[in-house]
Amino acid sequence: MDFFLQLLVNGISLGFLYSLSALGFVMIFKSSSVLNFAHGELLAIGAFMFLVLSLWANLPIVLAFALTLIGSFTLGFIIERFFLRPLIGEALIQVIMLTLGISYMFKGLLLFVFGGDIHDFPDFLPEGLALKWGAVELPSVYVATFIIGIIFLIIFGFFFKYSSQGIYMRSVADNQPAALSLGVNVRRVFAFSWAIAALVAAMSGIVLGIVKGINVHELSSIGLKVFPVVILGGLDSIGGAILGGLIIGLLETFTGGYVSTSLREIIPFIVLVLILMVRPYGLFGLVEIERV
């Protein structure tokens, strides 16, 4: 029973990380219908940016974290302004292929600068954050993940519900032509979507780096695992991304614990294939019916 409970706690913790990683992906898709293949590289950039500021520049952790989020937010603006905005009005497949090109460009640059080795953040989390119930342990990094994740989810919830920019983003996601007719600056909404998505990706990359260490290949592969998460929950559903991440995290952990550690890496993609065959729009995705 203790082994089951430990796997349950580990699965929920891992799933919560996947949920955070998927949020930025869903935000971009909701606002612009673009599948962002560079999402994993945005995670890696945020993690390495924090590494440089906290370990190499030896800045205080809080300042390094804040500067990383600001830098990633700015990077999102730059990507949208200089790479994606010139393709507005072009076929959607061209924009998607552009994100694939950006992902390889960023990955190559990261490998050139940092190499393919594993890097570790400085140990800055207090041991007092760790929790223990009998034989079940929750390390301090997972406790910090829950706290940071919940804080950001609350902030984003208030932002989307009450701020004018958040309302504009929701309106563009629901109906772009109607938002345009009401005077919403759709280009600005796209820019904010990419900026916030890059910020969320950076935060997720930092947390994943604390848990597993920072490696370009490892963090880039997380971007591929985002696809099963968002397909399961629904490409246009933020709540679905959270639930999808938890389900995938639990499936991975229990598969590794009871079946095979090698099989756990492919279980998300087995789920992806099954969901596409049975329910292509996911658990909470909207079914679109087109009439000719």
Backbone torsions as a table, in degrees:
resi	resn	phi	psi	omega
1	MET	NA	-39.4	179.3
2	ASP	-62.8	-39.2	178.9
3	PHE	-63.5	-41.9	177.9
4	PHE	-61.7	-45.8	-178.7
5	LEU	-65.3	-37.8	177.9
6	GLN	-64.9	-41.9	176.5
7	LEU	-63.8	-38.3	179.1
8	LEU	-62.3	-45.8	179.3
9	VAL	-64.4	-44.6	179.0
10	ASN	-63.4	-39.9	-179.7
11	GLY	-65.8	-41.9	177.9
12	ILE	-65.0	-40.8	179.4
13	SER	-63.6	-46.4	178.5
14	LEU	-64.6	-41.7	179.2
15	GLY	-63.1	-35.5	178.2
16	PHE	-65.6	-36.3	175.4
17	LEU	-63.8	-43.5	177.4
18	TYR	-63.0	-37.7	179.3
19	SER	-62.6	-45.8	177.8
20	LEU	-60.8	-41.5	-179.6
21	SER	-64.0	-34.1	-175.8
22	ALA	-79.0	-19.7	-175.3
23	LEU	-60.0	-46.2	-179.7
24	GLY	-63.5	-38.3	178.8
25	PHE	-61.3	-45.5	-178.8
26	VAL	-66.2	-38.0	-179.5
27	MET	-61.3	-42.2	179.2
28	ILE	-66.3	-42.4	-179.4
29	PHE	-66.7	-39.6	-179.4
30	LYS	-62.0	-39.2	-174.5
31	SER	-86.5	-29.0	-173.2
32	SER	-133.9	-0.5	-179.7
33	SER	61.1	26.0	-179.4
34	VAL	-101.7	130.6	171.4
35	LEU	-84.9	114.7	-174.1
36	ASN	-90.2	100.2	179.3
37	PHE	-77.2	-6.4	178.9
38	ALA	-94.3	11.2	-174.8
39	HIS	-62.7	-42.8	179.6
40	GLY	-62.2	-36.8	179.3
41	GLU	-69.8	-31.8	175.5
42	LEU	-66.0	-36.5	173.6
43	LEU	-60.7	-46.5	-177.5
44	ALA	-65.1	-40.9	179.8
45	ILE	-61.5	-43.9	178.4
46	GLY	-61.7	-42.1	-179.4
47	ALA	-65.0	-44.3	-179.0
48	PHE	-71.9	-31.7	176.1
49	MET	-63.0	-42.3	178.0
50	PHE	-66.7	-36.9	177.9
51	LEU	-61.0	-47.2	-178.7
52	VAL	-61.8	-44.5	-175.8
53	LEU	-73.2	-38.9	-174.4
54	SER	-84.5	-38.9	-174.2
55	LEU	-98.6	-49.1	-176.0
56	TRP	-79.6	-43.7	177.6
57	ALA	-84.1	-12.6	176.3
58	ASN	58.4	39.0	176.3
59	LEU	-81.8	156.9	173.7
60	PRO	-57.2	145.9	-173.1
61	ILE	-58.2	-44.4	-178.5
62	VAL	-63.0	-43.3	179.4
63	LEU	-65.9	-41.9	178.9
64	ALA	-62.4	-40.5	179.1
65	PHE	-64.0	-46.0	-179.4
66	ALA	-64.0	-44.2	179.7
67	LEU	-65.6	-34.5	177.2
68	THR	-64.3	-44.5	179.2
69	LEU	-64.5	-40.7	178.6
70	ILE	-65.0	-44.4	179.2
71	GLY	-63.3	-40.3	179.1
72	SER	-68.9	-39.1	176.0
73	PHE	-58.9	-44.5	178.6
74	THR	-65.1	-39.7	178.6
75	LEU	-61.1	-39.2	177.0
76	GLY	-60.3	-42.5	176.1
77	PHE	-60.3	-44.8	-177.2
78	ILE	-63.4	-43.8	179.7
79	ILE	-60.0	-46.6	-178.8
80	GLU	-65.9	-41.5	-173.5
81	ARG	-71.5	-43.8	-171.4
82	PHE	-98.5	-21.6	-177.7
83	PHE	-107.5	-43.6	-171.6
84	LEU	-94.7	-36.6	-176.6
85	ARG	-60.1	-37.1	178.0
86	PRO	-62.9	-16.8	-179.3
87	LEU	-97.9	8.0	176.5
88	ILE	-61.1	129.8	-177.6
89	GLY	95.3	-13.3	178.0
90	GLU	-83.2	170.2	179.2
91	ALA	-60.7	143.1	-175.8
92	LEU	-60.4	-33.9	-178.8
93	ILE	-62.8	-31.6	178.5
94	GLN	-66.7	-39.3	179.2
95	VAL	-67.3	-42.5	179.6
96	ILE	-62.8	-42.8	178.6
97	MET	-66.1	-30.4	176.1
98	LEU	-64.0	-42.9	178.0
99	THR	-62.8	-33.6	176.3
100	LEU	-65.5	-42.0	176.7
101	GLY	-63.7	-40.4	178.0
102	ILE	-62.3	-39.3	-179.1
103	SER	-61.8	-44.5	179.4
104	TYR	-68.5	-35.2	178.6
105	MET	-64.4	-47.7	180.0
106	PHE	-65.2	-41.2	-179.4
107	LYS	-63.8	-41.6	178.3
108	GLY	-63.3	-41.3	178.5
109	LEU	-64.5	-42.2	179.3
110	LEU	-64.3	-41.6	178.4
111	LEU	-66.1	-36.0	179.0
112	PHE	-65.1	-40.9	-175.9
113	VAL	-82.7	-45.5	-170.6
114	PHE	-108.5	-11.6	-177.9
115	GLY	74.6	-175.6	-177.6
116	GLY	-100.1	10.7	-179.4
117	ASP	-77.5	165.9	176.3
118	ILE	-89.9	129.9	177.6
119	HIS	-112.1	150.8	-179.1
120	ASP	-120.0	141.4	173.9
121	PHE	-73.3	158.1	171.5
122	PRO	-64.0	148.4	-178.9
123	ASP	-79.4	102.8	-175.1
124	PHE	-122.0	-6.1	-179.1
125	LEU	-82.5	130.6	179.1
126	PRO	-68.5	139.6	-179.9
127	GLU	-64.6	-21.5	-179.8
128	GLY	-65.1	-15.2	178.6
129	LEU	-73.5	-23.2	-177.4
130	ALA	-64.5	144.0	179.7
131	LEU	-119.2	150.7	-179.6
132	LYS	-146.5	126.6	174.2
133	TRP	-121.7	99.4	-177.0
134	GLY	64.1	-121.3	-180.0
135	ALA	-89.4	-4.1	-177.6
136	VAL	-93.3	125.6	-178.6
137	GLU	-118.3	142.7	174.6
138	LEU	-123.4	103.9	-176.8
139	PRO	-59.0	158.9	-176.7
140	SER	-60.6	-31.5	-178.2
141	VAL	-65.7	-36.3	179.4
142	TYR	-72.9	-36.7	176.0
143	VAL	-62.7	-44.6	177.3
144	ALA	-62.5	-36.8	178.2
145	THR	-61.1	-46.6	179.6
146	PHE	-60.9	-44.6	-177.6
147	ILE	-63.8	-50.1	-179.7
148	ILE	-63.0	-43.8	-178.8
149	GLY	-62.1	-45.6	-179.1
150	ILE	-64.8	-40.4	178.3
151	ILE	-60.2	-46.3	-178.8
152	PHE	-69.0	-35.8	177.4
153	LEU	-64.1	-39.7	177.1
154	ILE	-65.0	-44.2	179.5
155	ILE	-60.9	-46.4	-180.0
156	PHE	-66.2	-35.9	177.9
157	GLY	-61.0	-46.5	177.5
158	PHE	-66.8	-37.1	-179.7
159	PHE	-62.1	-48.7	-177.5
160	PHE	-70.2	-30.1	-174.5
161	LYS	-87.2	-33.9	-170.0
162	TYR	-117.3	-26.6	-178.2
163	SER	-79.2	150.5	-179.4
164	SER	-63.5	-41.1	179.8
165	GLN	-65.2	-38.5	177.0
166	GLY	-64.2	-40.0	177.6
167	ILE	-65.6	-39.5	176.6
168	TYR	-61.2	-42.0	-179.0
169	MET	-64.3	-40.0	178.2
170	ARG	-66.2	-38.2	-179.1
171	SER	-67.9	-39.8	178.1
172	VAL	-66.1	-38.8	179.1
173	ALA	-64.3	-36.9	-178.5
174	ASP	-75.6	-44.0	-175.1
175	ASN	-160.7	99.3	-177.0
176	GLN	-63.0	-47.4	179.7
177	PRO	-58.9	-41.2	179.7
178	ALA	-65.7	-40.2	178.2
179	ALA	-63.3	-40.5	177.2
180	LEU	-61.6	-42.7	-178.3
181	SER	-65.8	-23.2	179.0
182	LEU	-91.5	3.6	176.0
183	GLY	89.9	13.5	178.3
184	VAL	-73.8	133.2	178.3
185	ASN	-79.9	94.1	-173.5
186	VAL	-65.2	-36.4	179.9
187	ARG	-62.8	-39.8	178.3
188	ARG	-66.4	-37.4	178.2
189	VAL	-63.4	-43.1	177.0
190	PHE	-59.1	-44.3	-178.8
191	ALA	-61.8	-44.3	178.8
192	PHE	-64.7	-36.8	179.7
193	SER	-62.0	-45.6	179.5
194	TRP	-67.6	-37.9	-179.7
195	ALA	-65.2	-46.0	-179.7
196	ILE	-68.3	-37.9	177.9
197	ALA	-62.4	-40.4	177.8
198	ALA	-66.1	-37.7	177.8
199	LEU	-63.4	-46.7	179.5
200	VAL	-63.2	-40.7	178.8
201	ALA	-62.2	-41.0	179.1
202	ALA	-62.8	-44.3	178.7
203	MET	-60.8	-43.1	178.5
204	SER	-64.6	-40.6	179.0
205	GLY	-62.9	-38.8	178.2
206	ILE	-63.1	-47.1	-178.4
207	VAL	-64.3	-44.2	178.1
208	LEU	-63.6	-35.4	177.4
209	GLY	-66.0	-35.9	177.2
210	ILE	-65.7	-38.7	-176.5
211	VAL	-74.5	-47.6	-169.7
212	LYS	-114.9	-4.0	-171.3
213	GLY	86.9	163.0	-175.2
214	ILE	-102.1	120.4	177.3
215	ASN	-142.7	131.5	-175.3
216	VAL	-58.0	-46.8	-176.9
217	HIS	-66.0	-41.5	-177.5
218	GLU	-65.2	-47.2	-178.6
219	LEU	-69.2	-34.5	177.0
220	SER	-64.4	-37.2	-179.9
221	SER	-67.5	-25.7	176.1
222	ILE	-61.0	-32.7	177.4
223	GLY	-60.3	-32.4	176.5
224	LEU	-73.5	-34.2	179.3
225	LYS	-70.8	-16.7	176.2
226	VAL	-64.6	-32.1	-177.5
227	PHE	-60.7	-50.8	176.1
228	PRO	-58.4	-36.0	-179.3
229	VAL	-63.4	-51.1	-175.3
230	VAL	-75.3	-31.3	175.8
231	ILE	-67.0	-40.5	178.5
232	LEU	-64.0	-47.0	-177.7
233	GLY	-79.4	-26.0	-174.5
234	GLY	115.5	123.8	-173.3
235	LEU	-59.3	-27.6	-175.8
236	ASP	-109.2	20.4	-176.4
237	SER	-121.1	115.6	177.1
238	ILE	-68.7	-42.9	176.0
239	GLY	-62.1	-37.5	177.5
240	GLY	-64.8	-35.3	178.2
241	ALA	-64.4	-38.8	179.2
242	ILE	-66.4	-47.9	179.7
243	LEU	-66.7	-40.6	178.7
244	GLY	-61.2	-40.4	177.6
245	GLY	-62.4	-42.5	179.3
246	LEU	-64.0	-42.1	-179.8
247	ILE	-64.1	-46.4	-179.5
248	ILE	-64.0	-41.6	178.5
249	GLY	-61.5	-42.3	178.4
250	LEU	-66.9	-42.5	178.8
251	LEU	-61.4	-43.7	178.6
252	GLU	-60.3	-48.1	-174.2
253	THR	-67.0	-45.9	-179.1
254	PHE	-69.5	-33.9	175.6
255	THR	-64.1	-44.8	178.4
256	GLY	-65.5	-34.3	-177.2
257	GLY	-78.3	-37.6	-172.9
258	TYR	-109.9	-20.2	-175.4
259	VAL	-113.0	-74.4	-177.0
260	SER	-161.1	137.6	178.3
261	THR	-69.4	-27.6	178.6
262	SER	-76.0	-30.5	-179.2
263	LEU	-74.3	-23.6	-176.2
264	ARG	-63.5	-26.2	-178.6
265	GLU	-73.8	-23.3	-177.5
266	ILE	-102.3	-10.2	-177.3
267	ILE	-60.7	-36.2	177.1
268	PRO	-60.7	-34.9	-177.1
269	PHE	-80.4	-26.0	170.1
270	ILE	-64.2	-43.8	176.0
271	VAL	-61.0	-41.0	179.5
272	LEU	-58.0	-47.9	-179.2
273	VAL	-62.9	-45.1	-178.2
274	LEU	-64.3	-42.3	-179.7
275	ILE	-64.5	-42.2	178.9
276	LEU	-63.3	-32.2	179.5
277	MET	-76.7	-37.2	-172.2
278	VAL	-97.8	-44.6	-174.9
279	ARG	-142.7	79.7	-171.4
280	PRO	-60.2	-24.7	-177.6
281	TYR	-91.8	5.6	175.0
282	GLY	80.1	-178.4	-176.5
283	LEU	-69.1	-37.6	-175.8
284	PHE	-123.5	8.1	179.1
285	GLY	-70.8	154.9	179.9
286	LEU	-84.2	135.0	175.8
287	VAL	-85.4	122.1	-179.2
288	GLU	-104.3	128.6	179.0
289	ILE	-113.3	119.4	-179.6
290	GLU	-102.0	133.7	177.4
291	ARG	-111.8	132.6	179.7
292	VAL	-96.1	NA	NA
